[in-house]
Structure formats: C-alpha cells, structure tokens
Amino acid sequence: MLTAHENNTAPGAVPARTELSRRTHVAWATSADAAAMTNPIHQQATAAYYAQAVISFGVALTALVVGVAYLPVGPWVRGFLGLGVLYLVTSAFTLAKCLRDRQEVGQVVSRVDQARLDKLLAEHDPFRTEGM
C-alpha cells in the first residue's frame, strides 16, 4: 500500500481515481455510501417538541379566552372578540396545513427529479465507445 507521500496526496486525503474498470465503477456507484449521499436528511421532531408546542398553544389560547371573558365590556363586544379568536385560530391551522402541503409537494417533485437523475447516472457508461 502506498503512503500519502508516495501517492502525492495530503495525509488523510482520498487519492484521485485515475482509472476505473467497469466492474469497480458500477460497484462504487451502487454502494451504500453513494446511496446515503443522495438521500435527503429527514428531521424528526421529538415528543418533547410536540408537547411544548401543544402546551404553548393551550396556554396562549386559554389566556386569550380568559382575557376576553374578564374584559370590562358588554356581551356583544365579548362575543365579537370571541368569534375573532375562533376565526384567528382556525385561520392559523389552515395556513399551517397549506404551508405543510406546499412543502410536501416540493419534496415529492424533488424526489422524482432525483430518481430521474439517478437513473440517468446509473445507465451512463463513461467508458463505452460508439464504434463498438
């Protein structure tokens, strides 16, 4: 095995591949390392994060409802503010759902494009000559 000095590379660096046989190239292209590089990283939210979000939402909504209930105004104004709170909450949920759906569509399109690119790269043989 050559040392980094004999290979003209820095210590720890991967030497450049100058010649690859078809067998080596195909094995390298389909290895788990190559597949891991093309897969997107999926971030998973923890249970604590969900709990914090639910508790935070509950506290905010409760504080707002209690504030509207104890507001020194007439019942019509209190009812109007209560309906406003309800409308704001449902609009927030709808907006969050729309944003999530748009992000998921973008990920699906990205996956389809990535699959097409992977297929083209897998079928491409850089060592093939047209005359043979």
C-alpha positions in Angstrom: 0.0 0.0 0.0 1.3 3.4 -0.9 1.8 6.1 1.8 0.3 9.6 1.4 3.7 10.9 0.4 4.2 8.3 -2.3 0.7 8.9 -3.6 1.3 12.7 -3.8 -1.7 13.4 -1.6 -2.1 15.1 1.8 -2.3 12.8 4.8 -5.9 11.7 5.2 -6.9 12.7 1.7 -8.5 10.3 -0.7 -6.3 9.7 -3.7 -7.8 10.6 -7.1 -9.2 7.8 -9.2 -7.4 7.8 -12.5 -8.6 4.6 -14.0 -11.7 2.6 -13.1 -12.8 -0.7 -14.6 -16.4 -1.1 -15.4 -16.8 -3.6 -12.5 -15.3 -1.2 -10.0 -17.2 1.8 -11.2 -20.6 0.0 -11.0 -19.8 -1.4 -7.6 -18.8 2.0 -6.3 -21.9 3.7 -7.8 -24.3 1.4 -6.1 -22.6 1.2 -2.7 -24.5 2.2 0.5 -22.2 5.2 0.8 -23.2 6.6 -2.5 -26.9 6.0 -1.7 -26.5 7.7 1.6 -25.1 10.8 0.0 -28.1 11.2 -2.3 -30.9 10.6 0.3 -32.2 13.8 2.0 -31.9 14.0 5.7 -35.2 13.7 7.4 -35.5 15.7 10.5 -37.8 14.2 13.1 -39.3 16.3 15.8 -39.1 14.8 19.3 -42.0 14.1 21.5 -40.8 16.9 23.8 -41.0 19.4 21.0 -44.6 18.3 20.2 -45.5 18.5 23.9 -44.0 22.0 24.1 -45.9 23.2 21.0 -49.2 21.8 22.3 -48.8 23.2 25.8 -47.7 26.6 24.4 -50.8 26.7 22.1 -53.1 25.7 25.0 -51.6 28.4 27.4 -51.9 31.1 24.7 -55.5 30.2 23.8 -56.6 29.9 27.4 -55.0 33.2 28.3 -56.8 34.9 25.4 -60.2 33.4 26.2 -59.8 34.3 29.9 -58.8 37.8 28.9 -61.8 38.2 26.7 -64.1 36.8 29.3 -63.0 39.2 32.0 -62.8 42.2 29.7 -65.0 45.0 31.2 -67.2 45.4 28.1 -70.7 44.3 27.1 -71.7 40.8 25.9 -71.8 41.9 22.2 -68.2 43.1 22.2 -67.2 40.0 24.2 -68.9 37.8 21.7 -67.3 39.6 18.8 -63.9 39.2 20.3 -64.6 35.5 21.0 -65.5 34.9 17.4 -62.4 36.8 16.3 -60.3 34.5 18.4 -62.0 31.4 16.9 -61.5 32.8 13.4 -57.8 33.5 14.1 -57.2 30.0 15.5 -58.9 28.3 12.6 -57.0 30.5 10.1 -53.7 29.7 11.7 -54.4 25.9 11.4 -55.4 26.3 7.8 -52.3 28.4 7.0 -50.0 25.8 8.7 -51.7 23.0 6.7 -51.3 24.9 3.4 -47.6 25.5 4.1 -47.0 21.9 5.0 -48.8 20.7 1.9 -46.7 23.0 -0.3 -43.5 21.8 1.3 -44.5 18.1 0.8 -45.3 18.8 -2.9 -41.8 20.3 -3.3 -40.2 17.3 -1.7 -42.1 14.9 -4.0 -41.1 16.8 -7.1 -37.5 16.8 -5.8 -37.6 13.1 -5.2 -38.9 12.4 -8.8 -36.2 14.7 -10.2 -33.6 12.9 -8.1 -34.8 9.5 -9.2 -34.6 10.5 -12.9 -31.1 11.8 -12.4 -30.0 8.7 -10.5 -31.4 6.5 -13.4 -29.5 8.6 -16.0 -26.3 8.3 -14.0 -26.7 4.6 -13.4 -27.3 4.0 -17.2 -24.4 6.2 -18.2 -21.2 4.3 -19.1 -18.3 6.8 -19.5 -16.0 4.0 -20.9 -18.3 3.0 -23.7 -17.1 3.8 -27.2 -19.6 4.4 -30.0 -17.8 2.3 -32.5 -18.1 -1.0 -30.6 
